[in-house]
Structures are given as C-alpha cells and as structure tokens.
Amino acid sequence: LETTIIKFYPIVGKIIDIIKVQNGCYFSRITGSGSACIGIFLDMKTAILTQKLIRLKFPKCWCAVSKTI
C-alpha cells in the first residue's frame, strides 16, 4: 500500500526518503496501511540523530525512537 498512501499523502514519501538516506539505516517503510513510517538503524545514535532531523523538518509529526526486542 505504500505507493497508494504516498499518492494521497506525499509527506509520507518525504519522511521515508529522509529516513532511508541516513547513514546506518538499512530499512525504511510504512507500517501496515500507512499509520507510521519506520526506519531500522544499525545503532541508537544514528536513530536519535534521524529523529532530531525528522522533528526539525516536520515539527507537526510525532516521532519516537525505540529499541527492538
């Protein structure tokens, strides 16, 4: 559904593009039907730096870093 979601909500595509070009990110997609954009990073430091970038560029979006289990 990612292609369809991006057609209706271009901001989602912009967020995914920013996430996936960050060093240390090896996976970036939307979840399910597009309720969230995710990035999987090699280390927490890169994830936190990307979070700060997303918050700066998209201040109205909620952004969180979490650890996989």
C-alpha positions as CSV (number, residue, x, y, z in Angstrom):
1,L,0.0,0.0,0.0
2,E,3.0,2.3,0.3
3,T,2.7,3.6,-3.3
4,T,-1.0,4.4,-2.8
5,I,-0.5,6.1,0.5
6,I,2.2,8.3,-0.9
7,K,-0.1,9.4,-3.7
8,F,-2.6,10.6,-1.2
9,Y,-0.2,11.8,1.5
10,P,3.1,13.0,-0.2
11,I,4.6,13.9,3.2
12,V,4.8,10.2,4.0
13,G,7.1,9.7,0.9
14,K,9.2,12.7,2.0
15,I,9.6,11.2,5.5
16,I,10.5,7.8,4.2
17,D,13.1,9.3,1.8
18,I,14.8,11.2,4.6
19,I,14.9,8.1,6.8
20,K,16.3,5.8,4.2
21,V,19.2,8.0,3.1
22,Q,20.6,8.3,6.6
23,N,23.9,6.5,7.2
24,G,23.2,3.4,9.3
25,C,19.6,2.9,8.1
26,Y,19.1,-0.3,6.3
27,F,15.3,-0.5,6.1
28,S,12.6,2.2,5.8
29,R,9.0,1.6,5.1
30,I,5.5,2.4,6.2
31,T,3.7,0.1,8.6
32,G,0.7,-1.8,7.5
33,S,-1.7,0.6,5.8
34,G,0.5,3.7,6.5
35,S,-0.2,4.7,10.1
36,A,3.6,5.1,10.7
37,C,6.9,5.4,8.9
38,I,9.7,3.3,10.3
39,G,13.4,3.0,9.9
40,I,15.6,0.3,11.2
41,F,19.1,1.5,12.1
42,L,22.4,-0.2,12.9
43,D,22.8,1.8,16.1
44,M,20.8,4.0,18.6
45,K,23.0,7.1,17.9
46,T,22.0,7.2,14.2
47,A,18.4,6.6,15.1
48,I,18.4,9.5,17.5
49,L,20.1,11.9,15.0
50,T,17.5,10.9,12.4
51,Q,14.7,11.5,14.9
52,K,16.0,15.0,15.5
53,L,16.2,15.7,11.8
54,I,12.6,14.5,11.3
55,R,11.4,16.7,14.2
56,L,13.2,19.7,12.7
57,K,11.8,19.2,9.2
58,F,8.3,18.0,10.2
59,P,7.5,19.7,13.6
60,K,3.9,18.6,13.5
61,C,4.7,14.9,13.2
62,W,5.2,12.7,16.2
63,C,8.5,10.9,16.2
64,A,10.0,8.3,18.6
65,V,13.0,6.1,18.8
66,S,12.6,2.6,20.3
67,K,14.6,-0.5,20.7
68,T,13.7,-3.8,19.1
69,I,13.3,-6.8,21.3
